[in-house]
Amino acid sequence: MSDARRERLDATGFAEALGCQLIWGFISLYWRLLSGESALLVLTCRMVWSCVFIVLLCSFLTKTRFAHLLRDKRALAAFTASSVLTSINWGVYIWAANSGHLLETSIGYYLCPLFNILFGLFVFHESLTRMQKLAFGLAATGVTFFIAVNGGDIWIAFVLALSFSAYGAVKKRAGYPALPGMAVESIITGAMGGIILGAGVAMPAIWGLVPATPDAMAVADGPLKSFLMVLAGAVTAIPLLLYSAAANRVPMVVIGFLQYVSPTIALILAVTFFGETFTFAHGVCFALVWTGIALMSAESILRRRQMRLLDE
């Protein structure tokens, strides 16, 4: 392969990775359009329609084969677990974004790399470097301070970070290819969403378990709202496919840095667009988490540079 071709692929991969993070960063604006409906209803529609879009894309666009995984008991167990985790993550995010807690979602996704450390330690029996221990200690201090000053809102960040990191750990331990796994996972997620949606049609009171929190942006027009519910499947599927494509073209260290784009956008939107209050406790928590992330990033860069020198 020529150097020009390789550079073009790298640029394409970077654009895919960045595009994925931009969509995830601004997705709270989309959920605000649907804030007039119960977050549980929005979640179930997202589960069902993302299944439709992902299966269609994997089957016809990428020609991905995945039927054999539906007969694999180990695969079904793994993807059932990942489907439950991703559904929890989606549901909490939708509710939090529509109820004035977007700042806490930002904290949650900043905490993900640090929660990954815990899964690496206890699930994959990895050892921690001194810098990782220091980074985790700083983040733990920031979260503890936030809990002491602001009370229980931090649970949102914990659930998002824990579910997202556990999702990654389950997928890593299972070890199945990304696109076939995504298709099977979406089928299971869609089936769960369909069951809840059917129960909600039979007993509408179910939607009241998670009451709507209408925003000024909420769409009132019925047909447009229905269209947005369906389009939620594409809004979910597209960044997932972009991420999977980027992972094959871009070094993981680059993807690791880009993953902070989406929570940064969420932080900016929360304060400047949605009018959430950035308190002193938020400032301390973010500062300590950011410091921990910076230390880990610096260590990663130095380690990668040392490995490159050894290879030369």
Protein Blocks (a to p, Z undefined) as FASTA:
>chain_A
ZZklmmmmmmmmmmmmmmmmmmmmmmmmmmmmmmmpcfklmmmmmmmmmmmmmmmmmmmm
nopafklmmmmmklmmmmmmmmmmmmmmmmmmmmmmmnopammmmmmmmmmmmmmmmmmm
mmnopacdfklmmmmmmmmmmmmmmmmmnommlmmmmmmmmmmmmmmmmmmmnopafklm
mmmmmmmmmmmmmmmmmmmmmmmmlmmmmccdddfklcfblklmmmmmmmmmmmmmmmmm
mmmmmmmmpcfklmmmmmmmmmmmmmmmmmmmnopacdfklmmmmmmmmmmmmmmmmmmm
mmmmmmmmmmZZ
